[in-house]
Amino acid sequence: MNRRGAQRLGRTITGIVAGLAFGLSCTSGQGNTVYMSVLSSLAHQWNRADNPIIGLFVSTDRGMTWQHRGWREYIRTFHSVEGADGTLWSACGNGVLRSRDGGASWKVTTGWEVTEVLRIAVNPKHPDRVFAATAYGPIASTDGGETWEFRRNGLTRRFVGDICIDRERGVHLLLASETGVFTSNDEGHHWRSTSLRGKDIRTIVQDPVVESMFWAGTENDGIWSSSDGGRTWLPANDGLAHRTVYAIVIDAHKPALMFAGTHGGGVYRSTDHGKHWKQCAHGLTNLDVHSMVVLHASPSIVFAGTLNGGLFQSTDQGETWTFNSQAEAQVWGLSFGEGRRVGTLSTPVARAGDSDFVARKTRVLEVAAGESEYNLLTIAAKLRTGRDLPQTYHMLDSMAHDRAMGGMFFCYSMIGVYLFTHDVLPDSLTRSIRDAYRVRTMYRGDTENHWVMYYTGLYLASQTWPDDPGTMWFNGKSSRENFAESREWLPYWMKTTSAIGQGEFDSPTYMSVFLSPMLVLQEFSRDSVMKRRAGMMVDLLLADFAAEHLEGSYGGGHSRDYPEDIINPLGAPSTMWAWLYFGRPRFEQWNEVRYRPRNRGSWETVFGALSSYRLPVVIEHMALDRTQPYVHREKKRTRNIIRFHDEANLPVYKYTYMTKDFVLGSLQGGILQPIQQHTWDVTFAAPEPNNTLFTLHPYASGRELAMFFPEEQSFLAAEVDRYHKVYTSPDKWNSSSPYEQTFQYRGSLIVLYNIAEGTQQSHIDGFFPSNLDERAVDSSGWIFCRKGSVYIGMYPLAPYTWSDEKVDWRFRSSALRNGVIVDVSSQSEAGSFSTFANELRHRHMDVRKFHTQLTVAFTARNGRRMQFTYGGKRLLDGRPIAFRADKLYDGPWMQSTVGTGVIRMTDGTRTRTLDFPRVRVKETERK
């Protein structure tokens, strides 16, 4: 969320819904130059080469015409500003960008640890002293961007939306955070809270006349003013009906004249220095105003940037507005400057079973090479198999020059294709691919899988062309700089994942874009240590999958799970990897429409087929040996939380019960992954589609999204719906919920819901596949289901209804206090289906305190008594069950202690130990 189109836009919100533009001009410009940051556009379409250009634009003629400055491909540009020395600075998703030639060329001045930069502020007297507000805290440079450091001492939360430098006292800074305004008198080395404690601040500006006076715009609390340098604040909201304020500008020539850009109310104007406000929105066709600037020309012009409505201007002090440019665009930042040195942009012209595995590799290449749809993975297969070479050369050259492609997917897959096939490429194609890394914007992204792809691609590309200067690279950094940055981040990610768990964990879709880059890195890294690290990560990713794998299905709870894959596990991209490395399922998915790979992610296996990597025997046994049931526990982490929490990564606890017939798995509940969480399911070993059953609360909230993304929560849900389509749907099949909690013991599960009144979706749903062999509603209250030899009993704790849909029966219950008890068994364990049902009817269950205390008690199959209170303790035979915070992996196949980075895998005979701190693999076998 480019392939800037189908891949990134279809897979993630981020980058589509772009970020928060708190960065807005605080006074008015003196010249004719205006800078405009355009983030995205409703006119953008997937895979279209002529999509609207976004990024930084400059006008030197009072907004009559605009010229693009900077990267032409997709890059999240939040705000740009000109320093007193003429240097242009841009706050972007990739970091802080700097241009010393008016925007003709740019350099990313920050390293991998700086991302989601929202606002830039430059000291007007000392332009080498630059400050930036980021989603992870304020950063500062005292040497013109050569080096940067975080300055967070005294802040209660990391997220920072705006930063303001006192123009007279450059050491005095004000910071806008989600918990109020903070001030510093030592350039941000130490921060102190002010009287606006607890308010969610969107923007801060300094009064152009009264130096000690500052103004702050808030989320839902209107405008506040301070006359003592920001220590104390008073409201200034008279007449302000819309209280979410993103922009405040003050006319330096007429300081009594002020403007406020609001969410939903357009522009408000004050003619008495903020004492009273009046709505002035005549002519505005979009009332979400996120940026404003006053340009002193003749006459004076006020510009207003809107969300998805483009840029508007007023020449009568805001009384009326007319459209200026950028139809349907998100104009997030406006600033003024002298426009010094504005240049012209150049236009870029064998062991046992090995034979079976080799046969599967050959088959993957053969089938992918026969696909009619061209992408970089199918092109690699065609090149290696010699299929349609003239047309394939043409398509690869076209993709190397395609303006619609870019970003992290392109960054790693293009170099992967080149390295796997360069021996059969014409010299002209080699030149085209090399030039792509000069003219293509390789957007780094903002999620874990994005960074893995980006830095893998950058590492291998800079290794391939090691001596090139910054002018030969899209980001202005030399080969050595790019290589050093990648070489630093990749081990950092590997260390973090092996020590405290993956953030985008166990995704049936996204495991492809972790596994595939690591296979390419392991194949082509010239550094032996990095090569070994990458191979160890491939081992870890596949072992992580193998422990919860059942006949091709990835069972249990997941992050980053799509509805199509949730209701049809055998159609997920993970199944392609299971087929390639485990030989399961026992059929070829592409031969059946119901399992046919639905996106590029499934053909990531081409890189696996081309790789020399071989699956260790112990991991193969882990994936296939289901002779004994087992419990497997894992600890993961949420992706980075940037707001509303003190912890950046909350713990995720997974519990999986595996048998030869079914897998029942769960997460502990709560919001652990935005948009695409799958909290629990029972998945059964069956060759038919839709081999799963589960319940969920289809929760949707801007606040949930704002925990993880830097946009304003008031419109986030609607923006996500633009691309993911189902986020606010009451019928969606993937969702996190703050009102859902689980307690699992082996094949028994209690799921409780305590939904707050007024929640957007106030019901729970259940997915019951319509191809079940039996489904019966029993007079005891139990719902009994059978699929083959798998038996499922579900006891609803509140009234419900059924609706018959295309592939399922939808279970729906609208009680706010809700829940289900689930018990799963099989013929080999319980005997006949009627015996299983009769046993459940008589199994001890106590729900008398459910409606008053949300407490449920249930006796599991082996006689163990489970008791669970929503928000309270999980009791097993009266004893509290605590999650093992010290165990990363805890099961018969894998063991690891949190923080050590040492993962031990065993099948009872062989032991394979991955020691990430020492970058060492040790394998032993018991005689």
Secondary structure, DSSP 8 states (H G I E B T S, - for coil): --IIIIIIIHH-SBTTB--------SSEESSSEEEEEEEEETT--TT-TT----EEEEESSTTSS-EEES--S---EEEEEE-TTS-EEEEETTEEEEESSTTSS-EE-S-TT---EEEEEE-SS-TT-EEEEETT--EEESSTTSS-EE--TT-SSS-EEEEEE-SSSTT-EEEEETTEEEEESSTTSS-EE-TTTT--EEEEEE-SS-TT-EEEEESSS-EEEESSTTSS-EE--TT-----EEEEEE-SSSTT-EEEEEBTTEEEEESSTTSS-EE--TT-S--BEEEEEEE-SSS-EEEEEESSS-EEEESSTTSS-EEEE-TTEEEEEEEEE--TT----------TTHHHHHHHHHHHHHHHHT-SS--HHHHHHHHHHT-SHHHHHHHHHHHHH-TT--HHHHHHHHHHHHHHHGGGS-HHHHHHHHHHHHHS-----SSHHHHHHHHHHHHHHHHHSTT--GGGSTTS--HHHHHHHHHHHHHHHHHHHHHH--SS-S-TTTTHHHHHHHHHHHHH-SSHHHHHHHHHHHHHHHHHHHTTEETTEE-S-BSS--HHHHH-GGGSHHHHHHHHHH--SSS-GGGSTTTS--SGGGGGHHHHHHS-----HHHHHHHH--SS-EEEEEEEE-S---SS-S-SS-EEEEEEEE-SSEEEEEE-EESSSTTT-B-EEEEE--SSS--EEEEE-----HHHHHTTS-S-HHHHHHHHHHHHS-TT-TT-S---EEEEEEEEETTEEEEEEE--TT-SS--EEEEEETT-SEEEE-TTS-EEEEETTEEEEEEESS--EEEE-SSEEEEEE--SEEEEEEEEEEHHHH-SHHHHHHHHHHS-EE-TTHHHH-EEEEE-TTS-EEEEETTS-EEETTEE----TTEEEESSSEEEETTT-EEEEE-SSEEEEEETTTTEEEEEE--
